[in-house]
Amino acid sequence: IVKEYPHDIQAYTQGLQYVDGWIYEGTGNYGTSSVRKVNLETGEVEKIRNLDASLFGEGITVLGERIYQLTYKSQVGFIYDKSSFEEIQKVYYQNKEGWGLTNNGEELIMSDGTHVIYFLDPELFTVNRQIEVYTDQGPAQSLNELEFFDGKIWANRYYTDEIVIIDPESGKVEGRMDLKGILKTGDRKSNTDVQNGIAWDEEGERLFVTGKFWPKLFEI
């Protein structure tokens, strides 16, 4: 741990990205799903857009001047203007749940809770290609929140404290990070949930992680 920052303990973190000095965060659960612009140092929410209570928000990513947000089982996503948070359009994806979302600068990269990762056209939301992710033990299931940097996909695995580092061409898991114990017992409440959320500061070369209902965000 390099540094600790405050994090909204009410935030059920689904997506995390660092852009231009700000944390962009997507939160989940019915009735509390949102997309937010957050001050890293203070944890204060500078801007927020709440989803309709019928929708369960999932992963987000910022690509250019747009924010993309998935939903869990509704098979609908949203595109917002990065500055105003105004909705630009809805997008639809079939036969998949929305879990994690990131981008490689040209394509959206999406997980659906399985060991498959999809590369999507950011305009049409059509699948350009997909990869199956494997370790030496077999399929790497439950891929959740995603981050893309240094040419690799980093993925939380749901129900675990593990982040896997994935080759985006072959799907091979090339590395693992075990974050067990990073949030101390004294910081945990009865509703503290799993580690979820990876954000990379490209300019500062800083890696941030947090979790669902965690009181802290960590630079590691």
WOHUWO-V264410 format. One record per backbone hydrogen bond with DSSP energy under -1.0 kcal/mol. CO is the residue of the C=O (numbers start at 1). NH is the residue of the N-H. E is the energy in kcal/mol with one decimal. If there is no record, write none. Layout:
co:CO nh:NH e:E
co:CO nh:NH e:E
This chain:
co:3 nh:219 e:-2.9
co:5 nh:217 e:-2.7
co:8 nh:11 e:-1.9
co:11 nh:13 e:-1.4
co:11 nh:213 e:-2.9
co:12 nh:28 e:-1.9
co:15 nh:26 e:-2.1
co:17 nh:24 e:-3.5
co:19 nh:22 e:-2.0
co:22 nh:19 e:-2.8
co:23 nh:38 e:-3.6
co:24 nh:17 e:-2.0
co:25 nh:36 e:-2.6
co:26 nh:14 e:-3.3
co:26 nh:15 e:-1.7
co:29 nh:32 e:-1.3
co:33 nh:51 e:-2.6
co:34 nh:27 e:-2.6
co:35 nh:49 e:-2.4
co:36 nh:25 e:-2.0
co:37 nh:46 e:-2.7
co:37 nh:47 e:-1.5
co:38 nh:23 e:-2.4
co:39 nh:43 e:-2.7
co:44 nh:39 e:-2.9
co:47 nh:37 e:-2.6
co:49 nh:35 e:-2.0
co:52 nh:55 e:-2.4
co:56 nh:72 e:-2.5
co:59 nh:70 e:-2.8
co:61 nh:68 e:-3.1
co:63 nh:66 e:-1.5
co:65 nh:82 e:-2.6
co:66 nh:63 e:-2.5
co:67 nh:80 e:-2.9
co:68 nh:61 e:-1.9
co:69 nh:78 e:-2.5
co:70 nh:58 e:-2.7
co:72 nh:98 e:-1.8
co:75 nh:93 e:-1.4
co:77 nh:91 e:-2.5
co:78 nh:69 e:-2.4
co:79 nh:88 e:-3.6
co:79 nh:89 e:-1.4
co:80 nh:67 e:-2.3
co:81 nh:85 e:-2.5
co:86 nh:81 e:-2.6
co:89 nh:79 e:-2.5
co:91 nh:77 e:-3.5
co:99 nh:59 e:-2.4
co:100 nh:111 e:-2.2
co:102 nh:109 e:-3.2
co:107 nh:104 e:-1.8
co:108 nh:120 e:-3.1
co:109 nh:102 e:-2.3
co:110 nh:118 e:-2.8
co:111 nh:99 e:-1.7
co:113 nh:142 e:-1.2
co:114 nh:143 e:-2.0
co:115 nh:133 e:-3.2
co:117 nh:131 e:-2.4
co:118 nh:110 e:-2.7
co:119 nh:128 e:-3.2
co:119 nh:129 e:-1.2
co:120 nh:108 e:-2.3
co:121 nh:125 e:-2.4
co:126 nh:121 e:-2.7
co:129 nh:119 e:-2.7
co:131 nh:117 e:-2.4
co:133 nh:140 e:-2.6
co:134 nh:173 e:-2.5
co:135 nh:138 e:-1.0
co:138 nh:135 e:-3.1
co:139 nh:141 e:-1.3
co:142 nh:158 e:-2.9
co:143 nh:113 e:-1.0
co:145 nh:156 e:-2.5
co:147 nh:154 e:-3.7
co:149 nh:152 e:-2.0
co:152 nh:149 e:-2.0
co:153 nh:166 e:-3.5
co:154 nh:147 e:-2.1
co:155 nh:164 e:-2.7
co:156 nh:144 e:-3.2
co:157 nh:160 e:-1.7
co:161 nh:179 e:-3.0
co:162 nh:157 e:-1.8
co:163 nh:177 e:-2.7
co:164 nh:155 e:-2.5
co:165 nh:174 e:-3.1
co:165 nh:175 e:-1.1
co:166 nh:153 e:-2.3
co:167 nh:171 e:-2.3
co:171 nh:134 e:-1.9
co:172 nh:167 e:-2.6
co:175 nh:165 e:-2.6
co:177 nh:163 e:-2.3
co:179 nh:182 e:-2.1
co:184 nh:187 e:-1.6
co:185 nh:188 e:-1.4
co:189 nh:192 e:-1.1
co:194 nh:212 e:-2.4
co:197 nh:210 e:-1.3
co:199 nh:208 e:-3.3
co:201 nh:205 e:-1.5
co:201 nh:206 e:-1.3
co:206 nh:201 e:-3.3
co:207 nh:220 e:-2.6
co:208 nh:199 e:-2.5
co:209 nh:218 e:-3.1
co:210 nh:196 e:-1.6
co:211 nh:214 e:-1.5
co:212 nh:193 e:-2.3
co:215 nh:7 e:-2.1
co:217 nh:5 e:-2.8
co:218 nh:209 e:-2.4
co:219 nh:2 e:-3.3
co:219 nh:3 e:-1.5
